[in-house]
Each structure stands twice: as C-alpha cells, then as structure tokens.
C-alpha cells in the first residue's frame, strides 16, 4: 500500500491593508495506504503577517487512505501589493 498526498489551498483574490486573510488548506490522501507524520510548512511574503512569524510549521496526525483534512490559516494583510502564502 502507498499513500498519495496532495495539498490544495484557496484564498481571497484581494484584501485591504489591515484585513484578516483566511487561506483554506485541504490535505487529501488518495492513495491505498495511510500517510504518517505529515509536516506542512507555510511561508508568507513580507506583506502578510502571522503571530507565529513569517514561516509556520505544523505536524499533522496520520491521514488514512481515502480521507481529507481541512484547516484554515489566518494572516493579516500588512501592506499593499501582490502577496502569497507558499506551502511545502
């Protein structure tokens, strides 16, 4: 058996300085076996801020085959311009 994990993220197209911005993250295991000890890292461009810093790391519990897990990551828009959250 093998896990097959994909990550999808959605977020707003625009926000104003000072607005809270919510990124919705979905982890999906479409494989035939469980995915163990998943680690997810979110890195923000300088115009997005989070209380934990510019990079956040999280370890998720096992993700069984055929299941998905959703989470929301909220940051604050701190400056004008094109900004991003990059997941690895």
N, C-alpha and C positions, 0 to 999 in steps of 0.2 A: 504494500500500500504506500501511497505517496500523497503528501499534502500539495496543494496548488493554491497559493495565497495571492490575492490581488487586493490592491488598495485603490479606492476611489474617493475623491474629495470634491465637494461643491462649496461655493461661497458666493457672496454678492458681487455683482459687476462693479458697483460703485458704493462709496461711503464718504461721509464728510469727516473732516478732522474732528476728533473727539468722540465719534460714534463707536459703539461696540460692533465688532465684526465677528460673525459666527461662521466657522468652517465646519461642515458636516463631513465626517470621515466614516467610511464603511470598509471594514476588513471582511473579505469573503474567502472561505476555503472551499473551492470547487473540486478538490482532489478526493482521493479514495481513502485517505488516512488523516489522522489528526495533525495539526500544526502545533508544535510545542515551543514554549519560550519565545514568543514573538516580541521583537523590540521595534519600536516605532519612534522615529526622530522627526520633529517638526522644527524647521529653521525659518525665521522671519527676516524679511528685508527690513532695513532701518526705519521705515515709516510705520511699522506695526510693532506694538509693544504688548508684552505679557508680563504679569507679576513675577513669573519664574525666570525671565530672561529672554535672550534672543534665540536660544535653542532649548527645546524641551525634549526630554527622552522619557519614554514610558515603556514598561514591560507589561504585556498582556498575558493573561492566563491562556491555557491551551484553547485552540479553536477547533472543535470537532469537524470532521468531514461533512460537507454539505451545509454548513452553517455560516451565518454572517453576524458581525457585531458592529453596532453603530455607536459613535461618540461625537460630541460637539466640542470644538476648541474655540474659545472666545478670546479675541485680542482687541486692542484699541487702535484705531487709526490715528497716528500721531502727526502725520504731515501729508501734504498734497503730493500727488504723483502716482505712478504705477508701482504697486506693491504686490508682494506674493508671500505665500506660505509654501515651502518645499518639503515634501515628505520623503523619507527614506526608511 
